[in-house]
Amino acid sequence: MKSLIGFTKVSKKFGKKRIRNLDNIDKEKESYLELSEKIIDKSDIILEVLDSRFIKETRNKTIERIIKEKNKRIIYVLNKVDLVNDKEKLYRQVSFLLPRVFVSCKNYQGIKELRQKIKNISKKIIAEKTNLSKVTVGVIGYPNTGKSSLINILTGRNSLGVSPKAGFTKGIIKLNLTKDIVLLDSPGIIPDEKYSNMDNDLMLEQAKVGARDYTNLKNPDLFVLKIMKEYPKLLEKYYNLNIKEVNNDPENLINSLGRKKGFLRKGGSIDEDKTARLIIKDWQEGKIKL
């Protein structure tokens, strides 16, 4: 097998082949845990995407135990590190999570390091399994951890979906990362577990009833997650967004709406904070009807 060199962009745009309706998952009554376990079974390497602001809340120790039991390789991807002010405290909190990479999909921090880690581990796996032609990398993570943005960046935002073959689980999307590496993604499934941080829960409830102004709310993206959990497809319908493209993923919704509104940063990336605050503003002003 040829050496793994660089992450090649492919020609087709991220489109419908990349996305599957969440209804397919609902019909099979698959949970976040069940779908994640299927991805683990089919993967050689697992990327667990965590929110650097909420490590404890976005980790799933049950899934991590399954990864260990199945003798799979794991890379902890700590996303949104740019939103953490006390970096030293963060580093102490995650010192035991190895191997790990701190990334920011907003400014591409750590992406090169993550790619290199994937390549290095892939080479070791190839050396151990002489009959392996491709390395499969599974990506798991709760909504709002930035999983979708990470996949877009790793695939050059022009990912070519590979049609599922016979026996391939519905709801799992197979993508070409390079000719030697395949990536597995899954539709956004919002787990039943709530963020355990009571301060955030209280702030979100206050924002929901208008007791906390949208301009003063910390982590506005979590408000979008809360509304999507409590009122499925409400935001998609109000803003006239493609439900299939949003795919029940708060991150996809914010990116779709931000693009539609022209909320772009320098360089063309979506201003996620401004977009999320617009949603809160519209909610508090009573524009979004139940």
N, C-alpha and C positions, 0 to 999 in steps of 0.2 A: 504494500500500500504506500502511496506517495505521502510525503510529509505534509503536515497540516500547515498551510501557509496563508495567513491573513484571512479575513472574513470577507468573502466576495459578495458584492451586490449583484442581485439578479434583476432581470429586465421588467417583469410585470409588477404593476403597482399593487399595494396592499388592497385587496378587494374582497369580493364575496366568497372566494375560495378560502380565504383566511378566517372567515367568520361563519359560525353556525348558530342558528336560532336556539336560544336557551330552552325553548319549548321541547326540543329533542331530549334535553336532559330531564326536564320535568316529567315527560312521559315515562322515562325509565326510572324515575324516582331516585335518582342518584344524589347522594349528598356530597358536600365538599370533600369529606374524608374518603368516600368511596372512589370518587373520580381521581383524587390525588394518588390513592394507592394504585390505581390502574396505570397512571403515568409513571409512578415509581417502578412498577413491574416491567415496563417497556423501556426504561432508561438505564444508561450506564452512569450518568452523572445527573445529580439533581441540583438545581439552583433554587434555594429557598429565599424568596424576596421578602425582606423585612422593612418596615418603616423605622428609620433611625430614631424618630421621636418617640415611638411606642414599641420598643423591642419586645417587652413582655407580652403586650397585647396582640402583637402580630406573629409571634412564634406559635407553632403548633407542635408541642412535645410528643403528641401521639404519632404524628407523621414522622417526626425525627426518629422516634423509636423504630418505626417500621422501616425507615431507610437503613438504619443500623442493622436490624435483624436480617434484611435482605442483602446485606453486604454491598450496598451501593455507595458511590462516592457522593459527597455533598459539598457545595460551596454556599456559604451564607453571604447573600448579597444585601448589604445594608444601604438601602436607597434613601434619598432625600436628606443626605448628610448636610447639604447646604442649609437646611432649615434648623439645624442644631447649633445653638450658640456655645454651649459648654462642651466642646469637643473632648477635653480631657476626661470629663465625667463619662461621656459615651464610651471612650476607649476602655475605661476601667470596667464598665458594665458588660462589655462584650469580649473581654480578654480571653475567655474560655471558648468562644465560638471560633473554631478553626476547621478548615481554612475560611477566611472571610475577606471580603472586599468592600470598601466604602465607596459608594457611587452617588452621583447626582445626575439624573437624566436631564435636568434643566441645563446644566453647563458641561455635561459629558465628563465630569470628574470621575476617575477610576475606571472608565470603560475600557481603556487600553489594558489596564492591569487585569481586569476581569477576562478579557479575551485571551490574554496570555496564560492565565490560570487554566482556562478551559482547554487550551491547546496542550499545555504541559501534562495535565491529567489525562487527556485523550491519548497522548503518546504512550503513557504508562499502561493504559488499558489495552491499547493495540499490541504492546509488547507482551502483555500477559495472555491475550486471547488471539492467537495467530490466525484463526478462521474468521475474525471479525472484519467486515468490510467498511462499516460505518459506525461512528460513535453517536449514540443517541443522548441528547441532553434534554431533560424534562424541567419545565419551569413551573413552580407552584408558589402561591402567595395569595393572601387575602386581597379583596378589592381595596383600592386606594393605597396599596403599597408601591404602586408604580410599575407593576408587572408588565402591563401593556406597553408603556413607554420604553421599558428596558428591551422588550422583544423587538420593537420598532427600530431602536438604535442598533441592536446587535445584527439585525437583518438589513440595515441600511435603509429602513423605511420603504423598501421595495421588495417585500418578501413574496416568494413564489410558493403557494400552497401546493402540497402533494396530495392528490386524491387518496382517501383511505382505501387500503386494500382489503380483501376478504378477511374477516376476523378482527379488523381494526375497530376499536371501541368508538361508538358514536359519541360526539361531543369533544373528542380529542383531535386537535388540529396538528397536522404534520407539516413542518416547514423546513426548507433547505437553508441551512446556515452557510455551509460551503459544500463542495462536492463530497467532502469527507465527514461532515458533521450534520446531523439532523436534529432539529429542535421540536419538542412537543409542547404545545400550549393547550389550554382548555378555556371554555367560555367563562365569563365572570359568574361565579356562584357566591352569593353572600351567605356566609355561615351564620348559624343561629346564635353562636356565642357573641355577646356584645363586648365592646371595649370595656375593660374593667376599671378604667380610670374614672372615678366618680366626679372629679372636678370637670372633666371634659363632658361627661354625661349631663351634668347640671347646666353647663354653659350651652350645650346643644338644645336642651329643653327650653332654656331661657330664650335662645334665638328663635326657636320654633314658635313660641307664643309672643314674640316681639319684645320681650323684656330686656334683651341685650341687642343693641344696635349692630347691624351688619358690618359697620366699619370698625367695631371694637372686638369682633369675634376672632379668637385665635383658632387656627387650623380650620378655615371655612370649608375645606374639602370634606371634612368629616360630617358636616351638615348635609351635604349632598348625598353622602352614603346613607345617612339616617333617613332622609326623605325617600330615597329609592327603596330602602328596606321596608318602610311603612306603607308607601304608596307606589307599588310597582307600575312602571310605564307612565306615571303622571307627568313627570318632567319631559319625557320624550314627546308626549302628545302636545303639551303646552308650547314647547319651543319648536314643534314640527320637525323633529329629528328622526332619522331613519332608525327604527327600533332594532332592526337586525344589526346595523352597524354599531349601535350603542351596546347591544348584546348584554344588557343588564350590568354593565361595568361602569361605575361612577367616573373612572378616569377617562373612559371612552366618551362618556357624555360631556364632560367638561371640555375635552379636546374638540369634540364636534361642534359644541355651542361656541367655543372661543373662536374657532375657525370661521364659523358662520357670521359671528359678530365682528370679525376682524380684530380681535383682541390679540395682537401679536407683539412679541418682544423683538428687540434688535436681533437680527439673524433669522427671524421667521418662526421662532418657537412660540407656542401658545402661552399666553399669560394666564396660567391656571388660577392664580389667586384672584385676579380681577373678574374672571369668569364665574368662579364659585361665589364671590360676593354679589354679583349681579343676580344669581339665583336666589340668594338669601334676601336681597332687597325686594325682588319681585314677590317672594313669599310673604315677607313682612308687610308689604303694601297691599296684600290681598289680591294680587293679580292672578296668582295660580289657584284656580278653583278645584276643590275636591270633587 
